[in-house]
Amino acid sequence: MNKLGWILALGILGSLAFAQACSHPYFPVAEGRTWQYRSTEPGSSDYTVSILQVSAKGFVQRMTFGKSSFDLRWDCTASGLVQLDFLSIGGPENQGAEIKTKTLKSSGVVFPPANLAVPSTSWAYSYVIEQEIKSGDTTIISTSTVEVQNKIVASEKVTVPAGTFTALRVDSTSIIKGTMKAAGQSIPMNNTVQTSSWYAKDVGMVKSTAAGYTTELVSYKR
């Protein structure tokens, strides 16, 4: 491993003891922490992420899109940060519609423990979600199985509205298989989404790109 590799490895080294499992250098967890993001996707608006109800075993992550909020439960384990609730990829796209999302199953860690080597760390997780979308007289029900492969590929300097950061770049491949039911018809949904996300130490995610759109950190409160 070259000097840069050792520096990166030392930056996330250290035991992630069970009692301290929620304390991750690239995924900060503390009550009151809030991040504001902005996406270039058409029709999207700024959204916020905040941390609630932190304990030695887990925490709640609140996603707020306009007037709608979604609470996602997480477990903190010796194997990493485990997400128990998920939104559909891209979040609640249909603004103005009534959306209900239920996570039917999840496995694997969304963020690995801090003592794994970089920039070669790789990991995977999967989940199954059911989403009901009501807009007027139309009801759409979709069920999706999502398998996500992740790999830390580099340390890069990233400039976003919140500032300039040295961040770990994580490349992810999400394989989505499912069905969408509406008006008595069932439509198969199969898609593969490539995502790159950048995580800065003591800050968290500062940038993400997928499907030609970019999400950037606008501000954050420790």
C-alpha positions in Angstrom: 0.0 0.0 0.0 1.4 3.4 -0.9 1.6 6.4 1.5 -1.8 7.8 0.5 -3.4 4.4 1.0 -2.0 4.2 4.5 -3.1 7.7 5.3 -6.7 6.8 4.2 -6.6 3.6 6.1 -5.4 5.3 9.3 -8.1 7.9 8.8 -10.9 5.3 9.3 -9.0 2.8 11.5 -9.9 2.1 15.0 -12.2 -0.4 16.7 -15.9 0.1 16.2 -16.9 -1.4 19.5 -20.5 -2.4 19.9 -21.3 0.4 22.3 -19.7 3.0 19.9 -21.0 1.4 16.7 -23.1 4.5 15.8 -20.0 6.7 15.8 -18.6 6.5 12.3 -16.1 9.0 10.8 -17.7 9.1 7.4 -21.3 8.7 8.5 -21.7 11.0 11.6 -24.5 10.1 13.9 -25.5 12.6 16.6 -28.8 13.9 17.6 -29.5 17.3 16.0 -27.2 16.9 13.1 -28.9 18.2 9.9 -27.9 18.2 6.3 -29.6 20.2 3.5 -29.2 18.9 -0.1 -30.1 20.1 -3.6 -30.7 18.0 -6.7 -30.5 18.9 -10.3 -33.2 16.5 -11.2 -36.2 18.3 -12.8 -39.1 18.8 -10.5 -37.0 18.2 -7.4 -36.4 20.7 -4.6 -34.1 21.0 -1.6 -34.5 18.3 1.1 -33.1 17.8 4.5 -31.7 14.8 6.5 -31.6 14.9 10.2 -30.6 12.5 13.0 -33.1 11.7 15.8 -33.3 9.3 18.8 -29.7 8.1 19.0 -28.9 5.2 21.3 -26.1 2.7 21.6 -28.1 0.3 19.4 -29.4 2.6 16.7 -30.9 5.8 15.5 -33.6 7.4 13.4 -32.9 9.3 10.2 -35.6 11.7 9.1 -35.8 12.7 5.4 -37.9 15.8 4.7 -39.1 16.6 1.2 -41.2 19.8 1.3 -44.1 19.1 3.6 -43.5 15.3 3.6 -41.2 13.5 6.1 -40.1 9.9 6.2 -38.4 8.3 9.3 -35.9 5.6 8.5 -34.7 3.3 11.3 -31.1 2.1 11.6 -29.3 -0.4 13.7 -25.6 0.1 14.8 -23.7 -3.2 14.9 -20.1 -4.5 14.9 -20.6 -5.3 11.2 -21.5 -1.8 10.3 -24.6 0.5 10.0 -27.7 -1.5 9.1 -30.6 0.4 7.5 -34.0 -1.1 8.4 -36.3 1.2 6.4 -35.8 2.4 2.8 -37.3 4.8 0.3 -37.6 4.1 -3.4 -34.4 5.0 -5.3 -34.7 8.7 -6.1 -37.1 9.3 -3.2 -40.7 10.3 -3.5 -40.8 11.5 -7.1 -44.5 12.1 -7.3 -44.9 15.4 -5.5 -48.5 16.1 -4.6 -49.4 12.4 -4.4 -50.1 10.4 -1.3 -47.2 8.0 -0.8 -46.9 5.1 1.6 -43.7 3.0 1.6 -43.1 -0.2 3.5 -39.8 -2.1 3.8 -40.6 -5.8 3.6 -37.1 -7.1 4.0 -33.5 -5.9 4.3 -30.1 -7.6 4.7 -26.4 -6.5 4.8 -24.8 -3.3 5.9 -25.3 0.1 4.2 -22.1 1.5 5.5 -19.2 -0.8 6.7 -17.3 -0.5 9.9 -14.5 2.1 10.1 -11.7 -0.5 10.4 -11.8 -1.7 6.8 -9.0 -0.8 4.4 -9.6 1.7 1.6 -9.6 2.4 -1.3 -10.4 -1.2 -2.0 -13.2 -1.8 0.5 -16.3 -3.4 -1.1 -19.6 -4.5 0.4 -23.2 -5.3 -0.5 -26.8 -5.0 0.9 -30.3 -5.6 -0.4 -33.9 -4.8 0.4 -37.5 -5.3 -0.7 -39.9 -2.4 -0.6 -43.6 -2.0 -1.3 -44.9 1.5 -2.3 -48.4 2.7 -2.7 -49.0 6.0 -4.6 -52.4 7.6 -4.7 -53.0 10.6 -7.0 -56.6 11.5 -7.6 -58.5 8.3 -8.5 -55.4 6.5 -9.5 -53.6 4.0 -7.2 -50.3 2.5 -8.1 -48.7 -0.3 -6.1 -45.1 -1.3 -6.8 -42.9 -4.0 -5.2 -39.2 -3.9 -5.8 -36.2 -6.0 -4.9 -33.0 -3.9 -4.9 -29.5 -5.3 -4.7 -26.7 -2.8 -4.2 -22.9 -3.5 -4.7 -20.6 -0.8 -3.3 -16.8 -0.1 -3.6 -14.6 2.7 -2.3 -12.5 3.6 -5.3 -10.6 6.8 -4.5 -10.1 9.8 -2.3 -11.0 13.0 -4.2 -11.4 16.7 -3.6 -15.0 17.8 -4.1 -16.5 21.4 -4.2 -20.2 21.8 -3.5 -22.2 24.8 -2.2 -21.4 23.8 1.4 -17.6 24.1 0.7 -14.6 22.1 -0.5 -13.9 18.7 1.0 -11.6 15.8 0.6 -13.9 12.8 0.4 -14.0 9.1 -0.2 -15.8 8.2 -3.5 -18.1 5.2 -3.3 -19.2 3.7 -6.6 -22.5 1.7 -6.4 -24.5 -0.5 -8.7 -28.1 -1.0 -7.8 -30.0 -3.8 -9.6 -33.8 -3.3 -9.3 -36.3 -6.0 -10.1 -40.0 -5.6 -9.4 -43.6 -5.1 -10.6 -45.9 -2.1 -10.8 -49.7 -2.6 -10.6 -52.3 -0.1 -11.7 -55.7 -0.2 -13.3 -55.7 -4.0 -13.2 -52.5 -4.3 -15.1 -49.1 -5.6 -13.9 -46.0 -4.0 -15.4 -42.5 -5.5 -14.8 -39.8 -3.1 -13.6 -36.1 -4.0 -14.2 -33.4 -1.4 -14.0 -29.8 -0.9 -13.2 -28.6 2.4 -11.6 -25.0 3.4 -11.4 -24.3 5.9 -8.6 -21.2 7.7 -7.3 -21.3 9.2 -3.8 -18.6 11.2 -2.0 -18.3 11.1 1.8 -16.2 13.6 3.8 -14.8 12.8 7.2 -16.9 14.2 10.1 -19.4 15.6 7.6 -21.0 12.6 5.7 -22.2 12.6 2.2 -21.4 15.8 0.3 -22.2 14.8 -3.3 -23.9 12.1 -5.3 -24.5 11.5 -9.0 -26.9 9.1 -10.7 -28.7 8.9 -14.0 -27.2 12.2 -15.2 -28.4 14.1 -12.1 -26.3 15.5 -9.2 -27.2 16.0 -5.5 -25.0 18.3 -3.5 -24.7 19.4 0.1 -25.9 22.9 0.6 -25.4 23.3 4.3 -25.0 21.2 7.5 -25.3 21.7 11.2 -23.2 19.6 13.6 
